[in-house]
Amino acid sequence: MRQIILNQLTAALAARHTYFIREQDVQLYLANYCLQTGMYDNVFIEYHVPGALVPPYLWTDANNIYIDIVLEKESQFYPIEIKYKTTTQPLQHLVFGQNVNVLLGQHGAQNIGCYDFWKDIKRTEFFEATFPFCQRGIVLFISNDLSYQKAPLNSNVGYAPFSIHQGRHIAAGTQLNWNGALAVSNGRPGFTVNHDYTINWAQLPYHQQHYYILT
């Protein structure tokens, strides 16, 4: 079932012919796409999980855990986490029937963006390990910032263990942690991943600069 969902999300992204303006735009678009398939018993957005139910949870938002999308099929649950990290880019946007120019936001801080991707990975692993009816989750990361696709020039730079460059492979059991004691690591602890992951960036159809990871 998980592979079917991955295929559906890939098809949904391929069918999108306008820009995503912000992360919630991605979330609602994909939730509606899944709903329209008629395959699922429930499609949840902002699915709340009380932190007290996830005892090994590492982060300080333990009382406010929200999963972007959860799909339910035959009493099995599939969490989907989404990140949309952008650099400033002018876009044409339709507003009340008129074409206008808007600017995508500047997120910067690629080191934090990389960490947030792996944090979402680990969150889905926590849910899978904790709840018997929760299956392995899916993480989607979209960006028009091409620097994410490049390996760090210095493999010893602080965020290097969290790099999401093209072709990177992480084996199950790998510990991801910062290189050295860094201010950015406060509240962002390291962790060990439970599954194998390979980073493969794919291009979104509507603009050559927008790419995504779906894993």
C-alpha positions, 0 to 999 in steps of 0.5 A, a space after each residue: 500500500 505504501 508504494 501505491 501511495 508513493 505512486 499517487 503522490 508522484 502522479 499528483 505532483 506531475 499533474 500540478 501545473 501551477 506553483 505552490 506558494 507555501 507549505 500549506 498549499 502543498 498539504 491541501 493539494 495532496 490531501 484533496 488529490 488523495 481524497 478524490 481517488 476514493 481509495 481511502 477510508 479517511 484523509 486527515 490533515 494536521 493529525 494530532 498525536 498527544 506527545 505523552 503517547 510517544 515516549 522516545 520523542 526527542 523534540 520540545 514540541 512533544 505536546 503539539 505533534 501534528 502530522 501534515 497528512 494521515 491516510 487511513 485504509 482498512 484500519 491501517 494509517 500512513 503518515 505523510 510529512 511535508 517540507 517546502 523550503 524556498 529561496 526568493 523567486 518571482 512568480 506569476 500568480 492568479 489572484 481573483 482572475 488577474 495575473 500578478 507577480 508574487 515572491 516566494 519567501 526566503 527560508 535560507 538556513 539550509 543546515 536547518 532545512 536539511 535537519 528538518 528533512 531528517 527530523 521528519 523521517 525520524 518522526 515517521 519512524 517513531 510513529 511506526 514503532 509506537 503505534 501498531 496500526 501505523 505503517 511506515 510513513 512518507 516524507 516529501 521535501 520540495 525546494 527551488 533552492 538548488 544548493 540542497 542538491 549539492 554535497 557540502 564542500 567540506 565533509 566536516 562542516 557542522 551540518 554535513 551528516 544531515 546533508 540531503 545532496 543528490 544520490 546520498 545513501 543512508 543505511 538503516 542503523 546510521 546515526 545522524 548527528 552534528 559535527 561538533 557542539 554547535 549553537 544550531 544543535 540546541 533543540 535539534 538532537 541527533 538520532 539513528 534511522 531505522 530504514 535505508 534511505 537514498 536521496 533522489 531529487 526529481 523535477 517538478 513539471 512547472 518550472 525547471 528550478 523546482 525539485 522534490 524528494 519523496 521517500 
